[in-house]
Amino acid sequence: MTEGGDRGDDPNDHLLEILGGKHRAQALSTAAALGIADRLVADGARDSATLARETGCGDVAALDSLLRLLAGLGFLSEPTPGCFAITELGRTLCRDRLGAFAEFVGAAEQWDAWARLRDAIRTPERGTAFERAVDRGLYEFLATDAAAARRYDAAIEAFTRYEGIRLGERLDIPDGATIVDIGGGRGTLLLELLAHRPAARGVLFDLPHVIENVAAAFAGQPDTERIELTPGDFFSGIPRGGDVYLLKHVLHNWDDDRAAELLRACATAMAPNGRIVAIDALLAPDNRPDLARMLDLEMRVLTGGRERRKPELRQLFASAGLVLGQLERLTAASWLLVAERRP
Ligand SMILES: C[S@@+](CC[C@H](N)C(=O)[O-])C[C@H]1O[C@@H](n2cnc3c(N)ncnc32)[C@H](O)[C@@H]1O
């Protein structure tokens, strides 16, 4: 055995290493929530006591343990004993990178929901793991908890930024089109599409609490005057007459019946030559543990939704009277799906 306890190919070690994902994920999430990376970038290297004071932490020793784990993982360095500095990897935890996403992953409501996965698998009739944790579905909960809603919207926005889906020039959407973003969150994708089409207009449709926050964030931003902010519930009705209906990371939130209902609503609402442009993960035919596979379980925990394989997606669109044409890989967790009404 080496000094670090490395026992080579022992499967027990392998199991413990994988289970350590819990500790690593929560340590990273806590660091993001405390704003450690942004502070080290702004103010340079500092010791645990200084960081504890600056971030309002009363337990210096526990913060020191956290920082040492992060240093071991390569997110921080220790240029002089007891003093921590940010590394290139550590910068991914900043607010303008994936910090908001990391914070969301370890937030109490997420953690509690995952602890209920075993119950949800045993007795699905009693609700999703998330419903068991907070007594409500994810979106009902977010409508009543402003801090959690801000965390969620910021996390999705950070993930969307990370994906860097530059669809602006690639998508064949004519200038002058009306683009309706269904469940469009903070409108990140819609704004990118409009930036390349000066005569196009957008409709951003999402739940009332999301649209309320977007309205404040949009004030004075370029191109936002071409976006109509429309609050609502897409299972009760969606804006009609658009040329393109965007559904980015929305279908995977729902089981097949609800996803087909949403697709049918878009098909009914869109203009005669309208199109649906969906972006979602795609499950590989094998069991590789990629991001799509992780998101599949995440959807089951949070909303009762799921990721899908190619034939399942074709079947889903067909069940809503649509033909899925273009199917193209964009990023590790995103595929572009373009569908039209069946002739
Ligand atoms: C995973 S997020 C995707 C956000 C955005 N499309 C993106 O990819 O950045 C799902 C979005 O669907 C919205 N949503 C969930 N249920 C909804 C409903 N019943 N009606 C309208 N929007 C809903 C959520 O508020 C959230 O913004």
PDBQT file of the ligand as one rigid body, heavy atoms in Angstrom, charges set to zero:
ROOT
HETATM    1  C1  LIG A 401     -35.206  23.467 -17.500  1.00  0.00    +0.000 C 
HETATM    2  S1  LIG A 401     -35.906  25.055 -17.619  1.00  0.00    +0.000 S 
HETATM    3  C2  LIG A 401     -35.420  25.570 -19.262  1.00  0.00    +0.000 C 
HETATM    4  C3  LIG A 401     -35.336  27.073 -19.427  1.00  0.00    +0.000 C 
HETATM    5  C4  LIG A 401     -34.837  27.558 -20.803  1.00  0.00    +0.000 C 
HETATM    6  N1  LIG A 401     -35.607  27.007 -21.887  1.00  0.00    +0.000 N 
HETATM    7  C5  LIG A 401     -33.356  27.232 -20.973  1.00  0.00    +0.000 C 
HETATM    8  O1  LIG A 401     -33.034  26.148 -21.471  1.00  0.00    +0.000 OA
HETATM    9  O2  LIG A 401     -32.519  28.054 -20.591  1.00  0.00    +0.000 OA
HETATM   10  C6  LIG A 401     -37.630  24.719 -17.797  1.00  0.00    +0.000 C 
HETATM   11  C7  LIG A 401     -38.480  25.972 -17.849  1.00  0.00    +0.000 C 
HETATM   12  O3  LIG A 401     -39.876  25.591 -17.995  1.00  0.00    +0.000 OA
HETATM   13  C8  LIG A 401     -40.658  26.491 -17.211  1.00  0.00    +0.000 C 
HETATM   14  N2  LIG A 401     -41.949  25.862 -16.916  1.00  0.00    +0.000 N 
HETATM   15  C9  LIG A 401     -42.149  24.773 -16.132  1.00  0.00    +0.000 A 
HETATM   16  N3  LIG A 401     -43.470  24.489 -16.083  1.00  0.00    +0.000 NA
HETATM   17  C10 LIG A 401     -44.109  25.416 -16.837  1.00  0.00    +0.000 A 
HETATM   18  C11 LIG A 401     -45.481  25.638 -17.161  1.00  0.00    +0.000 A 
HETATM   19  N4  LIG A 401     -46.442  24.826 -16.706  1.00  0.00    +0.000 N 
HETATM   20  N5  LIG A 401     -45.787  26.686 -17.966  1.00  0.00    +0.000 NA
HETATM   21  C12 LIG A 401     -44.800  27.514 -18.437  1.00  0.00    +0.000 A 
HETATM   22  N6  LIG A 401     -43.478  27.341 -18.158  1.00  0.00    +0.000 NA
HETATM   23  C13 LIG A 401     -43.135  26.302 -17.358  1.00  0.00    +0.000 A 
HETATM   24  C14 LIG A 401     -39.791  26.706 -15.989  1.00  0.00    +0.000 C 
HETATM   25  O4  LIG A 401     -40.175  27.838 -15.246  1.00  0.00    +0.000 OA
HETATM   26  C15 LIG A 401     -38.393  26.809 -16.596  1.00  0.00    +0.000 C 
HETATM   27  O5  LIG A 401     -38.043  28.137 -16.926  1.00  0.00    +0.000 OA
ENDROOT
TORSDOF 0
